[in-house]
Amino acid sequence: MASDPSIGLPVAVLLLFAIAVGAVNFARWSNPFTFVDFRYYYWGLRQANFLGILQNYGEINLSRMWIGALYYATGIPYLLKGLHPFAELLDSRIAAIEAPPFSPFFTNPLTIFLAGIGIYHLWWRPSLPPQNLAVLRLALVAHSSAALLILAAMYLTMRYRFDFAPFMTMAALIGYRAISFTASERPESWRKRLRIAAVGLCMLGILGSHYVLLIHKVWSIAVPMPVRLALLPFAPFARAAFEP
C-alpha cells in the first residue's frame, strides 16, 4: 500500500490541512500544536483545582485514560467523586466530571455489539484482500485517536461522547458486514435468534436513550425549572441536581 503512487494525493491533502491548522494555532497561541491556552480559560480560573491539574498533568494525559474509560462506559467516576478516598484521586487529576451518570451499554448496545464483532474480524479473522484490509485498519486506527484523546482529557462530560461516534460507527459497519456474511452460512433457526437479539438490543437502546434524555433534562440548568420538577418523579435519584 505504501508503494502505491495513488496514496500520494490523499496524504498531500491531509498534510495541507495539518499545516493550515498549525498556522492558525501558531497565529493564536505562538505554538502550532496548541489549540487553546487553558491558562486563560475563564471557567478554569473559577475552579480551585484547575490550574494545579493543568500544571501537573496537562490538558491531555494518558494516565487518565482509565478514569475516562470508566466514566464513558459506566458513569462510576461521577458517583465516586464525593467519596473518600476516590474524591482525592479524582480531584487531583480531573478538572470536572459532569452529570448525569449513564452507560452506553443501555443507550447503544447494538452499536457496541457490532463494533466488537467488527474489531474482532478486522484484526483476528480478516476476510478481505490485503490492501482493503490495510485501508480499513488505518482508517479505524485514525478514528480511534480522537477517542483516546477524549479518554485522556482533563474534563469529562456527556457531550464529548459524540467524539466516539466515528470510530464506533465505522467499527459497527464492519461488524455488520461480518455478521451478515456469517448469517448467510447458518441455518434459519440461527438467523431467527440473531434477529430477535438484534431487535431486543435495538429496543433497549431506544428506551435507554430516551430515559437518559429525560435524566439530562432533570439535571440541566438550561431547562426551565417547572419542566425539571415535573420530570423529577421519573428519576428520583437525580435529586442531587437541585442541591447547591
C-alpha positions as CSV (number, residue, x, y, z in Angstrom):
1,M,0.0,0.0,0.0
2,A,2.8,2.4,0.8
3,S,4.4,1.8,-2.6
4,D,1.1,2.6,-4.4
5,P,1.6,6.1,-6.0
6,S,-2.1,6.9,-5.8
7,I,-1.7,7.3,-2.0
8,G,0.3,10.5,-2.5
9,L,-2.7,12.7,-3.2
10,P,-4.7,12.0,-0.1
11,V,-1.6,12.2,2.0
12,A,-0.8,15.6,0.5
13,V,-4.4,16.8,1.2
14,L,-4.1,15.7,4.8
15,L,-0.7,17.4,5.2
16,L,-2.1,20.6,3.7
17,F,-4.9,20.7,6.3
18,A,-2.5,19.9,9.1
19,I,-0.3,22.8,8.0
20,A,-3.3,25.1,7.9
21,V,-4.4,24.1,11.4
22,G,-0.9,24.5,12.7
23,A,-0.7,28.0,11.1
24,V,-3.9,29.1,12.8
25,N,-2.8,27.7,16.1
26,F,0.6,29.5,15.8
27,A,-1.1,32.8,15.0
28,R,-3.4,32.5,18.0
29,W,-1.0,30.9,20.6
30,S,2.5,31.1,19.2
31,N,2.5,27.3,19.1
32,P,1.3,25.2,16.2
33,F,0.4,22.3,18.5
34,T,-1.8,24.3,20.9
35,F,-5.5,24.6,20.0
36,V,-6.4,26.6,23.2
37,D,-4.4,28.0,26.1
38,F,-6.3,26.8,29.2
39,R,-4.3,29.1,31.5
40,Y,-6.6,31.9,30.3
41,Y,-9.8,29.8,30.2
42,Y,-12.4,31.8,32.3
43,W,-14.2,28.7,33.5
44,G,-11.0,27.2,34.8
45,L,-9.9,30.2,36.7
46,R,-13.0,29.7,38.9
47,Q,-12.1,26.2,39.8
48,A,-9.8,25.7,42.8
49,N,-8.0,22.6,41.4
50,F,-7.9,23.6,37.7
51,L,-4.5,25.3,37.4
52,G,-2.9,22.6,39.6
53,I,-4.3,19.8,37.3
54,L,-3.1,21.8,34.3
55,Q,0.4,22.2,35.6
56,N,0.8,18.6,36.9
57,Y,-1.0,16.6,34.3
58,G,-1.7,18.9,31.3
59,E,-4.8,19.0,29.2
60,I,-4.2,15.5,27.8
61,N,-2.6,12.8,29.9
62,L,-2.6,9.1,29.1
63,S,-2.5,8.2,32.8
64,R,-6.2,9.5,33.0
65,M,-7.4,7.1,30.3
66,W,-8.7,4.5,32.7
67,I,-10.8,7.1,34.5
68,G,-12.2,8.4,31.2
69,A,-12.9,4.9,30.0
70,L,-14.7,4.1,33.3
71,Y,-16.7,7.3,33.1
72,Y,-17.9,7.0,29.5
73,A,-18.6,3.2,29.9
74,T,-20.4,3.2,33.3
75,G,-20.6,6.7,34.8
76,I,-19.0,5.4,38.0
77,P,-16.4,8.2,38.5
78,Y,-19.3,10.7,38.9
79,L,-20.8,8.5,41.6
80,L,-17.4,8.3,43.4
81,K,-16.3,11.8,43.1
82,G,-17.6,12.8,46.5
83,L,-16.5,9.7,48.4
84,H,-13.2,9.2,50.2
85,P,-10.6,8.2,49.1
86,F,-11.8,8.4,45.4
87,A,-12.5,12.1,45.8
88,E,-8.9,13.0,46.4
89,L,-7.7,10.9,43.5
90,L,-10.2,12.4,41.0
91,D,-9.9,16.0,42.2
92,S,-6.1,15.8,41.7
93,R,-6.4,14.6,38.1
94,I,-9.8,15.6,36.7
95,A,-11.0,19.2,36.4
96,A,-14.7,18.4,36.2
97,I,-16.9,15.3,36.0
98,E,-20.4,16.3,34.6
99,A,-23.7,14.6,35.3
100,P,-25.7,12.6,34.7
101,P,-24.0,9.2,35.1
102,F,-25.1,6.7,32.4
103,S,-23.8,3.8,30.4
104,P,-23.7,3.3,26.6
105,F,-24.4,-0.4,27.2
106,F,-28.0,0.8,27.8
107,T,-28.2,3.6,25.1
108,N,-26.1,2.0,22.3
109,P,-26.0,-1.8,23.0
110,L,-26.4,-2.8,19.3
111,T,-23.7,-0.4,18.2
112,I,-21.3,-1.8,20.8
113,F,-22.1,-5.4,19.9
114,L,-21.5,-4.8,16.2
115,A,-18.4,-2.7,16.9
116,G,-16.9,-5.5,19.0
117,I,-17.5,-8.0,16.2
118,G,-16.1,-5.6,13.6
119,I,-12.8,-5.1,15.6
120,Y,-12.5,-8.9,16.1
121,H,-13.0,-9.7,12.5
122,L,-10.7,-6.9,11.3
123,W,-7.7,-8.0,13.3
124,W,-8.2,-11.7,14.2
125,R,-10.4,-13.1,11.5
126,P,-9.9,-10.9,8.4
127,S,-11.8,-11.8,5.3
128,L,-10.8,-9.0,2.9
129,P,-8.0,-8.6,0.4
130,P,-4.7,-7.3,2.0
131,Q,-4.9,-3.8,0.5
132,N,-8.6,-3.3,1.5
133,L,-7.8,-4.7,4.9
134,A,-4.9,-2.2,5.4
135,V,-7.1,0.7,4.4
136,L,-9.8,-0.2,6.9
137,R,-7.3,-0.8,9.7
138,L,-5.6,2.5,9.1
139,A,-8.9,4.3,9.0
140,L,-10.1,2.7,12.2
141,V,-6.8,3.5,14.0
142,A,-7.1,7.1,12.8
143,H,-10.6,7.4,14.2
144,S,-9.6,5.8,17.5
145,S,-7.1,8.7,18.0
146,A,-10.0,11.1,18.8
147,A,-11.5,8.6,21.2
148,L,-8.1,8.2,23.0
149,L,-7.7,11.9,23.3
150,I,-11.2,12.2,24.9
151,L,-10.4,9.5,27.4
152,A,-7.2,11.2,28.4
153,A,-8.7,14.7,28.7
154,M,-8.9,16.6,32.0
155,Y,-12.7,17.3,31.5
156,L,-15.3,14.5,31.5
157,T,-18.7,15.4,30.1
158,M,-21.7,13.8,28.4
159,R,-21.4,15.8,25.2
160,Y,-17.8,14.5,24.5
161,R,-19.4,11.1,23.9
162,F,-20.2,12.2,20.4
163,D,-16.4,12.1,19.6
164,F,-16.6,8.4,19.9
165,A,-19.2,8.2,17.0
166,P,-16.8,8.0,14.0
167,F,-14.8,5.1,15.5
168,M,-17.9,3.2,16.8
169,T,-19.9,3.7,13.6
170,M,-17.1,2.5,11.4
171,A,-16.4,-0.5,13.6
172,A,-20.1,-1.3,13.7
173,L,-20.4,-1.2,9.9
174,I,-17.5,-3.6,9.6
175,G,-19.2,-5.8,12.2
176,Y,-22.5,-5.7,10.4
177,R,-20.8,-6.9,7.2
178,A,-19.0,-9.7,9.0
179,I,-22.1,-10.9,10.8
180,S,-24.2,-10.7,7.6
181,F,-21.8,-13.0,5.8
182,T,-21.7,-15.3,8.8
183,A,-25.5,-15.4,9.0
184,S,-25.8,-16.3,5.3
185,E,-24.0,-19.6,6.0
186,R,-26.0,-20.5,9.1
187,P,-29.4,-22.3,9.3
188,E,-32.6,-20.3,9.5
189,S,-33.1,-21.1,13.2
190,W,-29.7,-19.4,14.0
191,R,-30.7,-16.4,11.9
192,K,-34.0,-16.1,13.7
193,R,-32.3,-16.0,17.1
194,L,-29.9,-13.4,15.7
195,R,-32.8,-11.2,14.5
196,I,-34.5,-11.5,17.9
197,A,-31.3,-10.5,19.7
198,A,-30.8,-7.5,17.3
199,V,-34.3,-6.3,17.8
200,G,-34.0,-6.6,21.5
201,L,-30.8,-4.7,21.6
202,C,-32.3,-2.0,19.4
203,M,-35.3,-1.6,21.6
204,L,-33.1,-1.4,24.7
205,G,-31.1,1.3,23.0
206,I,-34.2,3.3,22.1
207,L,-35.7,3.1,25.6
208,G,-32.3,3.7,27.3
209,S,-31.6,6.8,25.1
210,H,-34.9,8.4,25.9
211,Y,-34.5,7.7,29.6
212,V,-31.1,9.3,29.6
213,L,-32.6,12.3,27.7
214,L,-35.2,12.6,30.5
215,I,-32.5,12.4,33.2
216,H,-30.4,15.0,31.4
217,K,-33.4,17.4,31.3
218,V,-33.8,16.9,35.1
219,W,-30.1,17.7,35.6
220,S,-29.7,20.5,33.1
221,I,-29.9,24.1,34.4
222,A,-30.8,25.2,30.8
223,V,-34.2,23.5,31.1
224,P,-37.0,25.6,32.8
225,M,-37.4,24.7,36.5
226,P,-41.1,23.7,36.1
227,V,-40.1,21.1,33.5
228,R,-37.3,19.8,35.6
229,L,-39.6,19.4,38.7
230,A,-42.3,17.7,36.6
231,L,-39.8,15.1,35.3
232,L,-38.1,14.6,38.7
233,P,-40.5,11.8,39.9
234,F,-39.3,9.7,36.9
235,A,-35.7,10.0,38.0
236,P,-35.7,10.5,41.8
237,F,-32.0,9.7,42.1
238,A,-31.4,12.9,40.2
239,R,-32.5,15.0,43.2
240,A,-28.8,15.8,43.7
241,A,-29.1,18.1,40.7
242,F,-31.2,20.6,42.8
243,E,-28.7,20.7,45.7
244,P,-26.5,23.8,45.9
